[in-house]
Amino acid sequence: MSSLSRNIYPSPGRVGGTLIRQVIRTFKEQQVSLPLEGRILIAVSGGVDSMVLAHLLGRYGRKVVPTGQITLLHLDHGWRTASGAEERDSVRHLAETLGVGFSSQRLPVPRGRTQESRNLEEDARLKRQKVFRTLTGKGKSYSTVLTAHHRDDQAETVLFRFLRGELLELGAGILFRDDKTLRPFLQVTKSQIRAYADEEGLAFHEDPTNADPRRFRAWARTRAFPLLEEHFPAVRDVLARYPERLASPSAKPLLHSVKAAVELAIGRPLGRAQVEELRAQLAAGGRRRALSLPGGARLRPVKQGFLIENLDLPDQG
């Protein structure tokens, strides 16, 4: 009986213990109650990041989500017929090993009007988000989807948006929470993920496009960051922390500027709740929505900043 109990609740190794504690800490910092409620999807491509997330939570994550609530979701983009089937089968095998659910969908191959973006990777991201919205939320089959975006992804995203001049327009980086999608690995590094895979002997697939320097992330990972790290050894960590600093109350020049401009325009101070909402909107970047202001005015985000609508101007006649 004691042997059976140990198998039901196995103890992680050194790396696994560090990872599961970091994941729990991230959820708590983001004020997410644990264990998660409802049926939970984990998006798993078959690559090392998502396979580690699925394995970590399925084997050691009972404080995060009970095993019986987990389903691994594999989305086949249809780019590579043979390897796509192998990746799907690997995810199915992991689900069987962990004793969790498995689901698979094949996304339409982007051709002409079926493509939602000129960029193939962006097109795939948009189609994944469509699937997530279809499956999760109130009245849907699942409450939440977890993805394996990690700290190195965050650094690459900040660098990409900086080089394109989009930091303010699109927001500084990857959000922990995006509608019903949560990203519990945002404080976990790629090296920790690979160390966990080694510790557990976990099999995964390497996407050949990850080494193709024609793609930005591969170029950043294999060329840009190694050069930057020769002069700035902590560059990845600095970039990854930038969104946290932007969202912190102690680093808010943009918040103060926008707040002052709005208060000048409407002729009255914003309430505390409205300031906090404005803070959240600025941190949300490209996902900002209109904000109600005193007197019936609205602050609407536009491409280059904000537009104040329904402003009750004094009669000039």
C-alpha angles and dihedrals in degrees: 000000000000090000090052090050091053090052092050093051106028120185118237124235123249095282093041092051091052092048097048091048090050092050092050090047091051092052091049093047088053090049094243113153116235138253094040115241128231129014112325128209121207112198107224123181097177093254123122097261098055095035089055092048091050094045094045094051096037094051106027106013104087089126088056101041131346114247092240091063096054128100122177111221119203118191116196112207091194094233096122114027100195099037091042090061091047092052091049091051091049091053091047090051091050090050090052091048092051094042094238133127125275132207131172134191132181114222119218112264107248110250124154111310094009089067112091096193137026088235114076094213092047090048090053091048092052092049092049089053090052090055091047091052091049093053104036136060140049112345092007130115094258135034100209143007122214122207130190102235106148142192095276089052087054092053092048091049093051090049092048094050092045092052090050093046092242104120095109097034097049101024128255100281152320115334122229089221124035110170104297094347119100127188109204095173097063091109093044122093128224090243090057090050092052091045089055092050089052093046092052097036088236117178120220142160126255112221106222090214088067087074096043107109090201086076114075099229092050091047092048093046098045103030117011100046096045089054093045091048091059088070101020108034093181096047095119093052092045092052093043091053094049095087089050091052092047090053095045120104091232095061107050112127090135092049092050092047094050092043092052092048093049094047090049091051097048095038097231138075122266117246121245093255091051092050090052090048090050089050090053092047092053091048090050092062113184091011093065120133134198117288123214114232133195115283095029096290121137132212107216123188115233131180097275100031136302137329122208110218132191091021111175100224120190117259109266095192 
